[in-house]
């Protein structure tokens, strides 16, 4: 059972709550392995994952009192951070990061590798690394330029200032900033929507968008055609078309 996270599954939605609120949910070795295990182990009934934090922070990044991590940081990144990020990126269903409060350092990058990022308006996203003489890791130097372009990526990383959620939304760093009082319900509604959606189409979209970063147009068009053929053979496609013609909401099964 888990010590540093809370994990629950309800109505097709798996929720992972990072749960070390006294240290702003700083990541230690145990938390990394528990997040990895929880997300890579989700069952076939799960059609959406939500990752969030308990208390007033989302996650403050590496636990800076964990000196074992500092001693062999390269091994920790390879053996613990990378599997955690890959568990999210390779998850078969969409992963929502629900930024309930400050997201700093690797905690920011943990959120930014998710498919959909929703933040509460009072939260900030901080590439805090240079404050302590480090470089952004946990995928930050890969994801952030792709999300917001060179100028904003460089500004965020060199100045290490907090980006308020609303500005992050305007930049396209995240999907949405919601007023604090609407945050919890907004995240729940997004999760319900994805959990009731055409999961096969979502899975293919995740693959297509990630491959688009490396493919040229010709390869991407081929991949789209192949994946559209698969999607067109799904039950969800038959249901979607029938529902459209019958002027009723579609009931997707995820198959
Ligand atoms: O070393 C390696 O393995 C390399 C890997 C690096 C990856 C990284 O993530 S490096 C970046 C690490 N993270 C940071 O540098 C952020 C550190 N935290 C902060 O800058 C601030 O705490 C926040 C901006 C996140 C929040 O500020 P604030 O003022 O709202 O809260 P606070 O008072 O600073 O923090 C509350 C408590 O959490 C406090 O403990 P206390 O005084 O109540 O006993 C603070 O020490 C603790 N805390 C916050 N972040 C961390 C932490 N404890 C351990 N590690 C943390 N990262």
py3Dmol code that shows the C-alpha trace and the ligand (Angstrom):
import py3Dmol

protein = """\
ATOM      1  CA  UNK A   1       0.000   0.000   0.000  1.00  0.00           C
ATOM      2  CA  UNK A   2       1.024   3.605  -0.531  1.00  0.00           C
ATOM      3  CA  UNK A   3       2.637   5.875   2.080  1.00  0.00           C
ATOM      4  CA  UNK A   4       3.279   9.125   0.252  1.00  0.00           C
ATOM      5  CA  UNK A   5       0.304   9.276  -2.091  1.00  0.00           C
ATOM      6  CA  UNK A   6      -3.412   8.616  -1.869  1.00  0.00           C
ATOM      7  CA  UNK A   7      -4.718   6.529  -4.716  1.00  0.00           C
ATOM      8  CA  UNK A   8      -8.353   5.876  -5.552  1.00  0.00           C
ATOM      9  CA  UNK A   9     -10.424   4.745  -8.509  1.00  0.00           C
ATOM     10  CA  UNK A  10     -14.033   5.810  -8.929  1.00  0.00           C
ATOM     11  CA  UNK A  11     -16.278   5.882 -11.970  1.00  0.00           C
ATOM     12  CA  UNK A  12     -13.391   5.195 -14.336  1.00  0.00           C
ATOM     13  CA  UNK A  13     -11.251   8.003 -12.880  1.00  0.00           C
ATOM     14  CA  UNK A  14      -8.004   7.171 -11.052  1.00  0.00           C
ATOM     15  CA  UNK A  15      -6.870   9.936  -8.715  1.00  0.00           C
ATOM     16  CA  UNK A  16      -3.300  10.216  -7.449  1.00  0.00           C
ATOM     17  CA  UNK A  17      -2.887  12.740  -4.629  1.00  0.00           C
ATOM     18  CA  UNK A  18       0.696  13.535  -3.633  1.00  0.00           C
ATOM     19  CA  UNK A  19       0.470  13.539   0.124  1.00  0.00           C
ATOM     20  CA  UNK A  20       3.382  15.096   1.982  1.00  0.00           C
ATOM     21  CA  UNK A  21       1.721  18.450   2.638  1.00  0.00           C
ATOM     22  CA  UNK A  22       4.194  19.523   5.372  1.00  0.00           C
ATOM     23  CA  UNK A  23       6.934  19.812   2.728  1.00  0.00           C
ATOM     24  CA  UNK A  24       4.670  21.041  -0.065  1.00  0.00           C
ATOM     25  CA  UNK A  25       4.567  17.467  -1.443  1.00  0.00           C
ATOM     26  CA  UNK A  26       8.301  17.418  -2.149  1.00  0.00           C
ATOM     27  CA  UNK A  27       9.355  14.340  -4.100  1.00  0.00           C
ATOM     28  CA  UNK A  28      11.392  11.723  -2.284  1.00  0.00           C
ATOM     29  CA  UNK A  29      12.365   8.331  -3.595  1.00  0.00           C
ATOM     30  CA  UNK A  30       9.318   6.633  -2.139  1.00  0.00           C
ATOM     31  CA  UNK A  31       6.917   9.134  -3.668  1.00  0.00           C
ATOM     32  CA  UNK A  32       8.496   8.793  -7.087  1.00  0.00           C
ATOM     33  CA  UNK A  33       8.182   5.017  -7.020  1.00  0.00           C
ATOM     34  CA  UNK A  34       4.610   5.194  -5.719  1.00  0.00           C
ATOM     35  CA  UNK A  35       3.514   7.645  -8.434  1.00  0.00           C
ATOM     36  CA  UNK A  36       5.180   5.424 -11.048  1.00  0.00           C
ATOM     37  CA  UNK A  37       3.539   2.262  -9.687  1.00  0.00           C
ATOM     38  CA  UNK A  38       0.099   3.830  -9.336  1.00  0.00           C
ATOM     39  CA  UNK A  39       0.003   5.291 -12.839  1.00  0.00           C
ATOM     40  CA  UNK A  40       1.631   2.396 -14.673  1.00  0.00           C
ATOM     41  CA  UNK A  41      -0.628  -0.058 -12.856  1.00  0.00           C
ATOM     42  CA  UNK A  42      -4.026   1.438 -13.700  1.00  0.00           C
ATOM     43  CA  UNK A  43      -6.519  -1.220 -14.770  1.00  0.00           C
ATOM     44  CA  UNK A  44      -8.638  -1.423 -17.895  1.00  0.00           C
ATOM     45  CA  UNK A  45     -11.598   0.153 -16.063  1.00  0.00           C
ATOM     46  CA  UNK A  46      -9.652   3.424 -15.739  1.00  0.00           C
ATOM     47  CA  UNK A  47     -10.320   5.918 -18.536  1.00  0.00           C
ATOM     48  CA  UNK A  48      -8.720   9.047 -17.064  1.00  0.00           C
ATOM     49  CA  UNK A  49      -6.048   9.783 -14.439  1.00  0.00           C
ATOM     50  CA  UNK A  50      -5.906  12.900 -12.270  1.00  0.00           C
ATOM     51  CA  UNK A  51      -2.642  13.883 -10.553  1.00  0.00           C
ATOM     52  CA  UNK A  52      -2.877  16.499  -7.813  1.00  0.00           C
ATOM     53  CA  UNK A  53      -1.459  17.526  -4.428  1.00  0.00           C
ATOM     54  CA  UNK A  54      -2.805  17.664  -0.899  1.00  0.00           C
ATOM     55  CA  UNK A  55      -2.705  20.852   1.153  1.00  0.00           C
ATOM     56  CA  UNK A  56      -1.648  24.196  -0.274  1.00  0.00           C
ATOM     57  CA  UNK A  57       0.882  22.992  -2.880  1.00  0.00           C
ATOM     58  CA  UNK A  58       0.850  20.806  -5.952  1.00  0.00           C
ATOM     59  CA  UNK A  59       4.497  19.758  -5.572  1.00  0.00           C
ATOM     60  CA  UNK A  60       7.706  21.570  -4.583  1.00  0.00           C
ATOM     61  CA  UNK A  61       9.985  19.309  -6.632  1.00  0.00           C
ATOM     62  CA  UNK A  62      12.926  17.328  -5.320  1.00  0.00           C
ATOM     63  CA  UNK A  63      12.965  16.991  -1.525  1.00  0.00           C
ATOM     64  CA  UNK A  64      15.979  19.166  -0.763  1.00  0.00           C
ATOM     65  CA  UNK A  65      16.613  17.430   2.554  1.00  0.00           C
ATOM     66  CA  UNK A  66      17.124  14.101   0.765  1.00  0.00           C
ATOM     67  CA  UNK A  67      20.901  14.060   0.536  1.00  0.00           C
ATOM     68  CA  UNK A  68      21.030  10.601  -0.989  1.00  0.00           C
ATOM     69  CA  UNK A  69      19.443  12.081  -4.124  1.00  0.00           C
ATOM     70  CA  UNK A  70      22.009  14.856  -4.334  1.00  0.00           C
ATOM     71  CA  UNK A  71      24.865  12.354  -3.947  1.00  0.00           C
ATOM     72  CA  UNK A  72      24.154  10.549  -7.217  1.00  0.00           C
ATOM     73  CA  UNK A  73      21.729  12.785  -8.990  1.00  0.00           C
ATOM     74  CA  UNK A  74      22.309  11.258 -12.418  1.00  0.00           C
ATOM     75  CA  UNK A  75      21.296   7.804 -11.159  1.00  0.00           C
ATOM     76  CA  UNK A  76      18.246   9.224  -9.386  1.00  0.00           C
ATOM     77  CA  UNK A  77      17.113  10.995 -12.532  1.00  0.00           C
ATOM     78  CA  UNK A  78      17.646   7.896 -14.668  1.00  0.00           C
ATOM     79  CA  UNK A  79      16.252   5.310 -12.254  1.00  0.00           C
ATOM     80  CA  UNK A  80      13.465   7.252 -10.544  1.00  0.00           C
ATOM     81  CA  UNK A  81      12.460  10.437 -12.381  1.00  0.00           C
ATOM     82  CA  UNK A  82      12.573   9.022 -15.885  1.00  0.00           C
ATOM     83  CA  UNK A  83      10.298   6.015 -15.139  1.00  0.00           C
ATOM     84  CA  UNK A  84       7.844   8.364 -13.412  1.00  0.00           C
ATOM     85  CA  UNK A  85       7.672  10.677 -16.433  1.00  0.00           C
ATOM     86  CA  UNK A  86       7.470   7.730 -18.832  1.00  0.00           C
ATOM     87  CA  UNK A  87       4.619   6.214 -16.800  1.00  0.00           C
ATOM     88  CA  UNK A  88       2.650   9.405 -17.410  1.00  0.00           C
ATOM     89  CA  UNK A  89       3.622   9.899 -21.042  1.00  0.00           C
ATOM     90  CA  UNK A  90       2.964   6.229 -21.898  1.00  0.00           C
ATOM     91  CA  UNK A  91      -0.202   5.917 -19.850  1.00  0.00           C
ATOM     92  CA  UNK A  92      -2.927   4.458 -22.108  1.00  0.00           C
ATOM     93  CA  UNK A  93      -5.478   7.047 -20.964  1.00  0.00           C
ATOM     94  CA  UNK A  94      -5.334  10.846 -20.635  1.00  0.00           C
ATOM     95  CA  UNK A  95      -3.589  12.235 -17.551  1.00  0.00           C
ATOM     96  CA  UNK A  96      -4.815  15.525 -16.098  1.00  0.00           C
ATOM     97  CA  UNK A  97      -2.476  17.514 -13.843  1.00  0.00           C
ATOM     98  CA  UNK A  98      -4.627  19.476 -11.409  1.00  0.00           C
ATOM     99  CA  UNK A  99      -2.315  22.204 -10.078  1.00  0.00           C
ATOM    100  CA  UNK A 100      -3.997  23.030  -6.778  1.00  0.00           C
ATOM    101  CA  UNK A 101      -1.153  25.260  -5.544  1.00  0.00           C
ATOM    102  CA  UNK A 102       2.485  26.070  -6.253  1.00  0.00           C
ATOM    103  CA  UNK A 103       4.296  23.730  -8.644  1.00  0.00           C
ATOM    104  CA  UNK A 104       8.068  24.210  -8.393  1.00  0.00           C
ATOM    105  CA  UNK A 105      11.141  22.575  -9.906  1.00  0.00           C
ATOM    106  CA  UNK A 106      10.558  18.964 -10.843  1.00  0.00           C
ATOM    107  CA  UNK A 107       7.037  19.455  -9.446  1.00  0.00           C
ATOM    108  CA  UNK A 108       6.344  21.949 -12.242  1.00  0.00           C
ATOM    109  CA  UNK A 109       7.771  19.622 -14.857  1.00  0.00           C
ATOM    110  CA  UNK A 110       5.809  16.681 -13.485  1.00  0.00           C
ATOM    111  CA  UNK A 111       2.663  18.679 -14.241  1.00  0.00           C
ATOM    112  CA  UNK A 112       3.824  19.913 -17.642  1.00  0.00           C
ATOM    113  CA  UNK A 113       4.369  16.399 -19.023  1.00  0.00           C
ATOM    114  CA  UNK A 114       0.675  15.584 -18.479  1.00  0.00           C
ATOM    115  CA  UNK A 115      -1.867  15.737 -21.322  1.00  0.00           C
ATOM    116  CA  UNK A 116      -4.074  18.409 -19.820  1.00  0.00           C
ATOM    117  CA  UNK A 117      -2.987  20.867 -17.147  1.00  0.00           C
ATOM    118  CA  UNK A 118      -5.606  22.749 -15.156  1.00  0.00           C
ATOM    119  CA  UNK A 119      -4.439  25.175 -12.471  1.00  0.00           C
ATOM    120  CA  UNK A 120      -6.173  27.104  -9.768  1.00  0.00           C
ATOM    121  CA  UNK A 121      -5.756  30.841 -10.364  1.00  0.00           C
ATOM    122  CA  UNK A 122      -3.728  31.480  -7.199  1.00  0.00           C
ATOM    123  CA  UNK A 123      -1.124  28.848  -8.169  1.00  0.00           C
ATOM    124  CA  UNK A 124       2.249  29.614  -9.687  1.00  0.00           C
ATOM    125  CA  UNK A 125       4.496  27.497 -11.850  1.00  0.00           C
ATOM    126  CA  UNK A 126       8.156  28.017 -11.010  1.00  0.00           C
ATOM    127  CA  UNK A 127      11.163  26.665 -12.861  1.00  0.00           C
ATOM    128  CA  UNK A 128      12.960  27.177  -9.554  1.00  0.00           C
ATOM    129  CA  UNK A 129      16.123  25.259 -10.430  1.00  0.00           C
ATOM    130  CA  UNK A 130      18.585  28.107 -11.022  1.00  0.00           C
ATOM    131  CA  UNK A 131      17.657  29.559  -7.629  1.00  0.00           C
ATOM    132  CA  UNK A 132      19.728  26.701  -6.218  1.00  0.00           C
ATOM    133  CA  UNK A 133      22.260  26.474  -9.051  1.00  0.00           C
ATOM    134  CA  UNK A 134      20.679  23.606 -10.982  1.00  0.00           C
ATOM    135  CA  UNK A 135      19.324  23.158 -14.487  1.00  0.00           C
ATOM    136  CA  UNK A 136      15.687  22.233 -15.153  1.00  0.00           C
ATOM    137  CA  UNK A 137      15.381  18.455 -15.286  1.00  0.00           C
ATOM    138  CA  UNK A 138      12.459  16.011 -15.320  1.00  0.00           C
ATOM    139  CA  UNK A 139      11.818  16.857 -18.976  1.00  0.00           C
ATOM    140  CA  UNK A 140      11.547  20.621 -18.450  1.00  0.00           C
ATOM    141  CA  UNK A 141      14.044  21.581 -21.146  1.00  0.00           C
ATOM    142  CA  UNK A 142      12.155  19.348 -23.604  1.00  0.00           C
ATOM    143  CA  UNK A 143       8.536  20.152 -22.799  1.00  0.00           C
ATOM    144  CA  UNK A 144       8.710  23.876 -22.077  1.00  0.00           C
ATOM    145  CA  UNK A 145      10.210  25.123 -25.382  1.00  0.00           C
ATOM    146  CA  UNK A 146       7.632  22.985 -27.195  1.00  0.00           C
ATOM    147  CA  UNK A 147       4.814  24.466 -25.148  1.00  0.00           C
ATOM    148  CA  UNK A 148       5.727  28.147 -25.115  1.00  0.00           C
ATOM    149  CA  UNK A 149       8.635  28.674 -27.540  1.00  0.00           C
ATOM    150  CA  UNK A 150      12.195  29.852 -27.050  1.00  0.00           C
ATOM    151  CA  UNK A 151      11.749  33.303 -25.516  1.00  0.00           C
ATOM    152  CA  UNK A 152       9.369  32.287 -22.762  1.00  0.00           C
ATOM    153  CA  UNK A 153      11.198  29.026 -22.048  1.00  0.00           C
ATOM    154  CA  UNK A 154      14.475  30.905 -21.608  1.00  0.00           C
ATOM    155  CA  UNK A 155      12.888  33.617 -19.464  1.00  0.00           C
ATOM    156  CA  UNK A 156      11.215  31.059 -17.201  1.00  0.00           C
ATOM    157  CA  UNK A 157      14.367  29.027 -16.760  1.00  0.00           C
ATOM    158  CA  UNK A 158      16.937  31.816 -16.405  1.00  0.00           C
ATOM    159  CA  UNK A 159      14.934  34.116 -14.124  1.00  0.00           C
ATOM    160  CA  UNK A 160      13.246  31.283 -12.160  1.00  0.00           C
ATOM    161  CA  UNK A 161      10.309  33.540 -11.330  1.00  0.00           C
ATOM    162  CA  UNK A 162       6.862  32.151 -10.681  1.00  0.00           C
ATOM    163  CA  UNK A 163       4.484  32.246 -13.647  1.00  0.00           C
ATOM    164  CA  UNK A 164       0.962  32.902 -12.340  1.00  0.00           C
ATOM    165  CA  UNK A 165      -1.619  30.385 -13.569  1.00  0.00           C
ATOM    166  CA  UNK A 166      -3.536  32.938 -15.669  1.00  0.00           C
ATOM    167  CA  UNK A 167      -0.378  33.975 -17.477  1.00  0.00           C
ATOM    168  CA  UNK A 168       0.550  30.311 -17.959  1.00  0.00           C
ATOM    169  CA  UNK A 169      -2.818  29.827 -19.643  1.00  0.00           C
ATOM    170  CA  UNK A 170      -2.318  32.873 -21.875  1.00  0.00           C
ATOM    171  CA  UNK A 171       1.096  31.567 -22.913  1.00  0.00           C
ATOM    172  CA  UNK A 172      -0.191  28.090 -23.689  1.00  0.00           C
ATOM    173  CA  UNK A 173       1.965  26.556 -20.950  1.00  0.00           C
ATOM    174  CA  UNK A 174      -1.199  25.022 -19.489  1.00  0.00           C
ATOM    175  CA  UNK A 175      -4.710  24.338 -20.751  1.00  0.00           C
ATOM    176  CA  UNK A 176      -6.735  26.370 -18.230  1.00  0.00           C
ATOM    177  CA  UNK A 177      -6.543  28.510 -15.124  1.00  0.00           C
ATOM    178  CA  UNK A 178      -9.776  28.395 -13.128  1.00  0.00           C
ATOM    179  CA  UNK A 179     -10.942  30.729 -10.349  1.00  0.00           C
ATOM    180  CA  UNK A 180     -10.061  29.075  -7.009  1.00  0.00           C
ATOM    181  CA  UNK A 181     -13.713  28.502  -6.116  1.00  0.00           C
ATOM    182  CA  UNK A 182     -14.349  26.713  -9.434  1.00  0.00           C
ATOM    183  CA  UNK A 183     -11.161  24.648  -9.481  1.00  0.00           C
ATOM    184  CA  UNK A 184     -12.249  21.415  -7.779  1.00  0.00           C
ATOM    185  CA  UNK A 185     -15.489  21.104  -9.756  1.00  0.00           C
ATOM    186  CA  UNK A 186     -13.757  22.176 -12.984  1.00  0.00           C
ATOM    187  CA  UNK A 187     -11.176  19.412 -12.636  1.00  0.00           C
ATOM    188  CA  UNK A 188     -13.862  16.863 -11.740  1.00  0.00           C
ATOM    189  CA  UNK A 189     -15.937  17.843 -14.780  1.00  0.00           C
ATOM    190  CA  UNK A 190     -12.932  17.544 -17.095  1.00  0.00           C
ATOM    191  CA  UNK A 191     -12.100  14.114 -15.660  1.00  0.00           C
ATOM    192  CA  UNK A 192     -15.715  12.917 -16.012  1.00  0.00           C
ATOM    193  CA  UNK A 193     -15.804  14.115 -19.600  1.00  0.00           C
ATOM    194  CA  UNK A 194     -12.618  12.269 -20.560  1.00  0.00           C
ATOM    195  CA  UNK A 195     -13.639   9.130 -18.630  1.00  0.00           C
ATOM    196  CA  UNK A 196     -16.895   9.023 -20.602  1.00  0.00           C
ATOM    197  CA  UNK A 197     -15.204   9.692 -23.934  1.00  0.00           C
ATOM    198  CA  UNK A 198     -13.881   7.593 -26.832  1.00  0.00           C
ATOM    199  CA  UNK A 199     -10.763   6.262 -25.062  1.00  0.00           C
ATOM    200  CA  UNK A 200      -9.346   4.633 -28.191  1.00  0.00           C
ATOM    201  CA  UNK A 201      -9.463   7.924 -30.074  1.00  0.00           C
ATOM    202  CA  UNK A 202      -7.796   9.641 -27.108  1.00  0.00           C
ATOM    203  CA  UNK A 203      -5.030   7.048 -27.038  1.00  0.00           C
ATOM    204  CA  UNK A 204      -4.376   7.533 -30.748  1.00  0.00           C
ATOM    205  CA  UNK A 205      -4.403  11.324 -30.419  1.00  0.00           C
ATOM    206  CA  UNK A 206      -1.761  11.105 -27.678  1.00  0.00           C
ATOM    207  CA  UNK A 207       0.440   8.974 -29.941  1.00  0.00           C
ATOM    208  CA  UNK A 208      -0.119  11.202 -32.976  1.00  0.00           C
ATOM    209  CA  UNK A 209       0.618  14.461 -31.206  1.00  0.00           C
ATOM    210  CA  UNK A 210       3.741  13.104 -29.586  1.00  0.00           C
ATOM    211  CA  UNK A 211       4.999  11.617 -32.880  1.00  0.00           C
ATOM    212  CA  UNK A 212       4.289  14.879 -34.714  1.00  0.00           C
ATOM    213  CA  UNK A 213       7.272  16.410 -32.950  1.00  0.00           C
ATOM    214  CA  UNK A 214       9.635  14.086 -34.836  1.00  0.00           C
ATOM    215  CA  UNK A 215       7.750  13.215 -38.033  1.00  0.00           C
ATOM    216  CA  UNK A 216       7.725  15.116 -41.283  1.00  0.00           C
ATOM    217  CA  UNK A 217       4.320  15.864 -42.812  1.00  0.00           C
ATOM    218  CA  UNK A 218       4.359  12.855 -45.112  1.00  0.00           C
ATOM    219  CA  UNK A 219       4.984  10.387 -42.289  1.00  0.00           C
ATOM    220  CA  UNK A 220       2.440  12.098 -40.104  1.00  0.00           C
ATOM    221  CA  UNK A 221      -0.262  11.903 -42.798  1.00  0.00           C
ATOM    222  CA  UNK A 222       0.419   8.183 -43.164  1.00  0.00           C
ATOM    223  CA  UNK A 223       0.210   7.668 -39.428  1.00  0.00           C
ATOM    224  CA  UNK A 224      -3.055   9.638 -39.260  1.00  0.00           C
ATOM    225  CA  UNK A 225      -4.537   7.479 -42.016  1.00  0.00           C
ATOM    226  CA  UNK A 226      -3.558   4.268 -40.249  1.00  0.00           C
ATOM    227  CA  UNK A 227      -4.864   5.396 -36.897  1.00  0.00           C
ATOM    228  CA  UNK A 228      -8.064   6.769 -38.405  1.00  0.00           C
ATOM    229  CA  UNK A 229      -8.676   3.368 -39.956  1.00  0.00           C
ATOM    230  CA  UNK A 230      -8.363   1.813 -36.499  1.00  0.00           C
ATOM    231  CA  UNK A 231     -10.630   4.459 -34.981  1.00  0.00           C
ATOM    232  CA  UNK A 232     -13.191   3.947 -37.724  1.00  0.00           C
ATOM    233  CA  UNK A 233     -13.336   0.253 -36.816  1.00  0.00           C
ATOM    234  CA  UNK A 234     -14.192   0.978 -33.190  1.00  0.00           C
ATOM    235  CA  UNK A 235     -17.558   0.564 -31.513  1.00  0.00           C
ATOM    236  CA  UNK A 236     -17.278   4.138 -30.355  1.00  0.00           C
ATOM    237  CA  UNK A 237     -17.268   5.342 -33.953  1.00  0.00           C
ATOM    238  CA  UNK A 238     -20.456   3.384 -34.808  1.00  0.00           C
ATOM    239  CA  UNK A 239     -22.072   4.705 -31.655  1.00  0.00           C
ATOM    240  CA  UNK A 240     -20.914   8.263 -32.362  1.00  0.00           C
ATOM    241  CA  UNK A 241     -22.395   8.267 -35.844  1.00  0.00           C
ATOM    242  CA  UNK A 242     -25.661   6.618 -34.753  1.00  0.00           C
ATOM    243  CA  UNK A 243     -26.040   9.075 -31.893  1.00  0.00           C
ATOM    244  CA  UNK A 244     -25.453  11.979 -34.283  1.00  0.00           C
ATOM    245  CA  UNK A 245     -28.076  10.729 -36.740  1.00  0.00           C
ATOM    246  CA  UNK A 246     -30.552  10.044 -33.926  1.00  0.00           C
ATOM    247  CA  UNK A 247     -29.862  13.504 -32.428  1.00  0.00           C
ATOM    248  CA  UNK A 248     -28.921  12.130 -28.979  1.00  0.00           C
ATOM    249  CA  UNK A 249     -25.738  12.223 -26.872  1.00  0.00           C
ATOM    250  CA  UNK A 250     -23.292   9.415 -27.672  1.00  0.00           C
ATOM    251  CA  UNK A 251     -22.686   6.704 -25.057  1.00  0.00           C
ATOM    252  CA  UNK A 252     -19.036   5.820 -25.554  1.00  0.00           C
ATOM    253  CA  UNK A 253     -17.770   2.556 -24.103  1.00  0.00           C
ATOM    254  CA  UNK A 254     -14.075   3.215 -24.750  1.00  0.00           C
ATOM    255  CA  UNK A 255     -13.978   0.303 -27.217  1.00  0.00           C
TER     256      UNK A 255
END
"""
ligand_1 = """\
57
LIG
O 18.935 16.929 -6.099
C 18.488 16.256 -7.022
O 18.144 15.058 -6.873
C 18.290 16.889 -8.349
C 16.871 16.974 -8.736
C 16.324 18.194 -8.800
C 14.926 18.370 -9.143
C 14.338 19.569 -8.461
O 13.152 19.594 -8.342
S 15.333 20.826 -7.964
C 14.182 22.049 -7.364
C 13.745 21.707 -5.984
N 12.681 22.588 -5.557
C 12.882 23.842 -5.196
O 13.951 24.391 -5.287
C 11.696 24.546 -4.586
C 11.910 24.717 -3.091
N 10.762 25.286 -2.469
C 10.401 26.575 -2.604
O 11.011 27.347 -3.332
C 9.230 27.048 -1.786
O 9.062 26.176 -0.707
C 7.916 27.106 -2.601
C 8.022 28.221 -3.645
C 7.615 25.772 -3.276
C 6.743 27.430 -1.646
O 7.061 28.584 -0.896
P 6.192 28.969 0.392
O 6.774 30.224 0.953
O 4.750 28.953 0.033
O 6.404 27.738 1.424
P 7.704 27.414 2.304
O 7.556 28.037 3.647
O 8.931 27.720 1.539
O 7.591 25.826 2.435
C 6.747 25.187 3.399
C 7.534 24.037 4.011
O 7.869 23.102 2.972
C 8.883 24.501 4.582
O 9.172 23.702 5.702
P 8.972 24.295 7.216
O 9.740 25.577 7.282
O 7.477 24.491 7.346
O 9.517 23.210 8.086
C 9.853 24.169 3.466
O 11.163 23.966 3.914
C 9.256 22.873 2.937
N 9.677 22.648 1.554
C 9.282 23.311 0.476
N 9.869 22.821 -0.624
C 10.661 21.827 -0.225
C 10.553 21.698 1.167
N 11.217 20.777 1.852
C 12.031 19.941 1.140
N 12.192 20.028 -0.189
C 11.528 20.934 -0.911
N 11.673 20.988 -2.255
"""
view = py3Dmol.view(width=600, height=400)
view.addModel(protein, "pdb")
view.setStyle({"model": 0}, {"cartoon": {"style": "trace"}})
view.addModel(ligand_1, "xyz")
view.setStyle({"model": 1}, {"stick": {}})
view.zoomTo()
view.show()
